[in-house]
Amino acid sequence: MSAGFNPRILNFEKKIEMAEDSKEVKEILENFQSSNPEIVLDAIKKNRADGNAKTFSAMLVLLKQTDEPLVEAAIIQFLFDLKDEESIPVLVDALEDEEMSYYHSFLVSAFWQSAIDGSAHIHLFVKLAIEGDYMTALEALTVVENFDTQFSLSDLEEYGADLNIAIENEENQDKKPILTSMADVVRNLAVEGE
């Protein structure tokens, strides 16, 4: 992040109500389709001020489709600047999209980089740690380590069992300690009613 950079906070809920069909949203969506990287980069900047869940989702599709490094980097930086809990459903949808698997580590890290609460999706972070590559597992571990909520004992036991099986079956010797740490973290998360 450059010095003096002050990202505008997206408030998806208000902007969906007020701007879904606005001229600005239409322009952002249109400019995401441009073959000119400068126009696309400008649309990403405009998305900070005038975007909503629809434009955010379209931007993640752009991330999946672009081969322009500057556009990719701008979108990833945008992810790390999210501040609105309303972005969570769009991020979760992208994490459940196998075509986005190359970007899963960035999408997962958006949760801790942006300090948004993904605890309602702990099952997804455990799954991504188990099934994903080393970096995705590491980012998922960081997200889960930062959970400050309570979970049902039965869910935590289920996640722990899944992680233990994954640890036994994991062939990547670098990833195995990450899964072991994830199992320890899950085992030590706060339990509802305790």
Secondary structure by P-SEA (a helix, b strand, c coil): ccccccccccaaaaaaacccccaaaaaaaaaaacccaaaaaaaaaaaaccccaaaaaaaaaaaaccccaaaaaaaaaaaaacccccaaaaaaaaaaccccccaaaaaaacccccccccccaaaaaaaaaacccaaaaaaaaaaaaaccccccaaaaaaaaaaaaaaaaacccccaaaaaaaaaaaaaacccccc
